[in-house]
C-alpha cells in the first residue's frame, strides 16, 4: 500500500484505507483472477476522495468457478479496532448485474434508519458503489459481458464488532463495510460524527419526535439511575454537541434534550459547542463569570483558578460564598446554557438540557427539560406498544 500522510499539529500521521476500499480491492483482484486465470498480487482502487489506493493482495483462493482474495485492513496511525483484519471477497460469474452480499464476520442490519434496509448486510452504499465500479472496470478491460456475484466476509469480524458501535445500532453478527471517502485519516472526527448521524436517523425512523443526546457513559448511567428506561435511546454525541444538534435539525427534529455531566456541559455556558479540551477549555472561566454575575466576592473568584475540576471549584464556591450564592451562580449558568443551545438550534426547535454531578448530587435543568423528558417517556411507551 502506498503510504499517505497528514499532519495533526506537529505530528506526521500515516493514513489508512477503509473497510470499503479493502473490500473493493479484494473484489477487483478476485474478478480479474476469475476472468483471466492469473494470480493478482496487487491492485489499485480509486477512492471517492480522488486518491488512488494501491493495495497488496494477502490471500488468493482459486476454485473451479470462484476466486477469493483478501486485503489486510490497515487503518494507518488511527486507533482502529478493525486494523489487521482480512477483508475477503469471493467472486463468481452471474448472468447479468452485480450482486453483493455479506458472509461471515459482516453484520446484518436489524433496525431501520441505517444506510441499508433491515435484513441487509451491513455493506454501505459507498463501498457497494466502489465494488461495482471496480468490477465493471475489470469486465470492460477483458471484454466480459456477464455479471458477478460477490460475497464479502471478514474472519474474526463478529468478535471485533463487539468493540464498535455496531451492537448499539442494531448491527449484529459482524463489522460494517463502510467509508465515505475510502481513506482513514488518523484521529479524524469524521467517523464519530457520521456515527452520531446514523443513530439520530435511526431514532427518526423509529418514530421519535424528541431526540435524546448524551455526552458519554456517565450520562447513560445518570439516566439509568433515574429509572425512566430511556438510557438505550440516547445518541452519544461525545464532544460534538453543536454538530449533533445541526444534524438533528437537518433531519427535521423539532425537540432535543441533552443530558451531560457539568464537567463537560459547563462549557456550553460560554457557547463552546465542541467540548473537547483540544478545542477549548473554559470551564473555570465560565464558572467565574457566572459567579461574578451572581455577586460573589473577588477573593472567592480567585480561589477557583487553582482548581483542576469544576466539582473542586464548586466546593470553593460553597465554602467561600454559601449555598445562596452557589444556587444563584448555577441558575445563571443554566440560563446561559439554555440560551446558547437555543441559539445553535435556531427558531422552530425546542432544545433543553439536564446537567448533573454525581459527587454533588446536582441536577440542573433548563426551562423545557422536564416537559421534553415527559414527552420522550410517553413516545417510548407508545412506540414500544
N, C-alpha and C positions, 0 to 999 in steps of 0.2 A: 504494500500500500504506500503510495507516495505521500509523504508527510506534509501536513498543513499546520501552520501555527497562527495563534492570535496572542495579543498581549492583554493581560489584565493588570493594570497598574504597571509595575516594573517586572512582572513575571511573564516569561515566554511559555505559553502552554500549547501542547500538541492537541490538535483536533482529531476527532474520530469520525466514524460513519454510523448512521442509524441502522436499526434492525431492518428497516425498509430497504436501504441501499444494499445491505448484505444479502437480503432475500432476492432482490432483483439481480445482483451479480451472480449468485448461485444459480438462479433460474436461466440466466443468459448462457452461462457456461454449459449447463446441462442440455439446453436446447441445441447449442452448437455441436456438442458431442453426439447428441441423438441424430442430428441430420447428417453429420459428416463421418462419424466413427472415430474422430480424432480425440486425443486426450488434451483437454483445455486446462492449462496450468494457471492462467491469469486472464482477467477480463477487465473491461472498462465500462463504467456506467456514468452517464451524465446526470448529475443530481439536479433537483429543482432549483437549487441555489446557483446553478450555472458553473459548478466546479466539477471537473472530471474525477471520478473515483476509480483509481486503479487498484484492483483487488486481486489478491492471491487466492487460488482455489486450494483449500486444505485437503479435501477428500473427493474422490471420484469413485462412483459405483456404477458399473455398466451391466445392465441386464438385457434380456432378449428384446424387450420393447420399451425400455425405460432407462434413462440415465439420471443419476442423482449426484449432486455436487454440494459441497458446503463451503461457507466462508466463515472464518472466525470473527466474531463481533469484537471490534476494537473501539472503545469509547475515548481513546486518547487519554488526556490527563483529567478527564471528567470522572468523578467518583460514581461510575455507572455500574450497577449490580449485574447488568447483562453482559458486560465485557468478559470475553473468554468463552462465551457460549458459541457453539457451532450452529449456524443458521443453514439448514438443509433445504434444498429444492429438488423434488423429484418431478421430472418432466417426461410425458409420453404424448404421442400423437393423438389428435382428435379430428373428426371430420371437418369441423369449422369452429371458429370462435376460440376464445381463451378463457378457460375455467380455472379459477384459483380458489383453493380451499386450504384449511389448516389441518395439520396432522398432530401427532403427539407433541406436547410442550407448547402449543399455540392455544391461547384461551378461546373460550366461547362467550359471546355476549348474552347476558341473561336479563338485562334491564334496558328499557327504552331510553332514548336520549343521547346515545353514543353515536360515533361515526357510522357504525354498522347496525343493521336491524337485529332484533332479538333472535337468537339461534344461529347467527352468522359467526364465522371465525373472526377473531379479533385481528384482522389484517386490514388496516385502514385504507381509505380511498387513495391517498397519495402513493403509498407503496404499491397498491394494486396497479395504479396507472404506470408506475415505474416498471413493474414486471411486464405489463402488456407492451409498453414501448420497446423494451429490451427484446422481447420475443418477436415482435413484428420486425424489428431490425434484423434479427437472425434469419427469419423466414424470407425476407426480401433479398438478403445477401445470397442465400443459397437456393433461391427460386422455388421455395416451398409454398404451396397454395392451401394447405390444410390448416388445422387449428392445433391447440395444445391443451392438455390437462396438467395443472401444476399443483403439487401438494407441498406446502411449506411446513417444516417441522423443526423443533428445537429440543434436542435431548437435554434433559435437566431443566427445561423451562418451567415445568409445573412447580418445582421446589423454589426456583428463583423468584417466581411470580409472587410468592408469599411476602417477599421483601419490597414489593412495589405497591402502587395504589390500586392494582387490579382487583383484589378482593373487595376493597371498599366500593369500587364502582360496579361490582357485579360481573366482572370478567373472571370466569372460573376455568381451571384446568391448565393454565399456562400463561406465558407472557403475551404482550401485544406486539404486532409488527407495525411499527409507527415511524413517524418522521415527516415533517412538512418540508424541510429543506434538504434532507438527505445527509446533512453534516451535523455532527455533535460538537458544539462549541463548549469547551470546558467552563464549568461554573456558570453556565448560562441560566438565566431566569426564565427563558422562553418556555422550556418544558413544564416548569411549575405552573406558569400562568395558563398554558394550554390545558393542563390537568384541571385547574380551577374551572375553566370554561366548560370542559366536558361534564364535570359534576354539576355545575349550575344548569346546564342543558338537560341533564337527567331529572333534576327536580322540576324543571319546567314541563318536561314530557310527562312526568307523573301526575301533573295537575296542580302543583303548588303555586299559589299566588304570593305567598310570603317566603322569601329566601332567608335562610339562616346561615350566616357566615361565622366561622370560628377561627381563632388565631392559631390554635395548636392543641396539644393533648391536654394541657391544663384546662382549656376552655371546655373540652368534651367532658372532662371529669367534673367540672363545676355544673354543667347541665345535667349530668347523670345524677349527681347528689341532689339536684332539685326535684327529682322524681317525676319529671314531665314525660320521659320516654323519648325525648327529641334528639338525644345525642347522636343517633345514627343519621339524622337528617342534616347535620351541619356540614357545610362545604368548607374545608380547611383552606383558608386563603394565605396562611403563613404571614409573611410581612407585606404581602401585596394587596393591601386593603383598598387603595384607590383604584388599582386596575381591576380588582374583583368587582367593585361597585360599577365601574364603567361597563364591564362585560354584562353584568346583570341588567343594567339599564338598557343596554343594546338588545338584550333578549326580550325585553318587554316586562320585566319585573317592576312592579309599582310599589312594592313594600319589601324592605330589607331590615333584618335585625342582626346586629353584630354583637358577639359575645367574646370578651377577652380579658386577660389579666391587666391590672393597672400598670404594671411594669412596661407593657407594650402600648396600651391604648392611651396612656397619658400623653404620648407624642401627638395624638390627634388634636390635643388642646392647643397646639401651635400650628395646626394644618399640615403636619407631616404625615403623608399617606403611604409611604413605604417605610416601615418601622425597623428595617434592618440597620444595625449600628454603623454599617459601612456607608449608608446614605445620609443618616443624620441621627444624632442622639437627642439632645434637647429635653430629656426627662426632668432633670433637676431644674433647668432653666424654666420649663413650663410650670412646674410646681411653684417656683419662686415668684413668677409673675402672678399666678392665681392667689398666692398667699399675700403678696403685696397689695393686690386689689381688694383683698379681704381686710386690710388694715393691720397686718402682722408687723411687729417691730423689726427694724433693720437687723438687730443682733440675732434674732431667730432666723431671719432670711439668710444671713451669712453662715449660720451653722449648717445649712443644707449643703454647702459647697464641698464639704469633705465626705459627703455620703456617696456610697457606691450604688445603692439601690434606692428605689422610690419608697419601699417599706421603711428603710432606715431614716429617710428624710421625713416621713410621716411621723415616726417616733419623735424626732426632734421638734416637729411642729406641735404635736400634742403636749409634749413636756414643757415646751417654751411658751406656748400661747394658749393652751387649754382647748377643751373639746368644742367650745362655741366657735372659736376661730378656725379650728380644724373643719368643722361642718360647713362653715361659710366658704372656706377655701375649696372644699370638694364640690360644693354647689356651683361655684364659679367654674371650676374645671369641667363639670358635667355640662354646663351650658355652652362652654366653648367647644367641647367635643361634638355636641349636637349641632352647633352652628356650622362647623367645618364639614361634618359629614353631609349635612343637608346641602351645603354649597357644592360639594362634589357630585352628589346625586342629581341635583337640579330640580326644577319645579315639576310637579306632577308625580314625584316619587317621595314616599314616606320612608325615612331611614332612622332607625333608633339604635341605641347601644346599651348593653348591660356590662358594667365594669366591676371586676371583683378582685379581692385579695384574700387568699386562704389564711394568711398569717393574721390579718386584721379582722377577718370575718366581715369584710367590707363588701358591700354591693351597691353600686351607683347605677341609676337608671335614668336615661333621658326621658323626656315627657311622654313619648309614644311607645316606649319599650314594653310596658305591661300589656297594652292593647294589642301590639303585634304578637306578643307571646301567646295571649289567649286565642288570637285568630289562628296562629300556627298550630296550636294544640287541637283546635276544632277541625282544621283542614286535615291533620293527620288522622283523626278519628274517622272523618268522612271518607278519606281515600282508602284507609285500611278496611273500612266497612265494618 
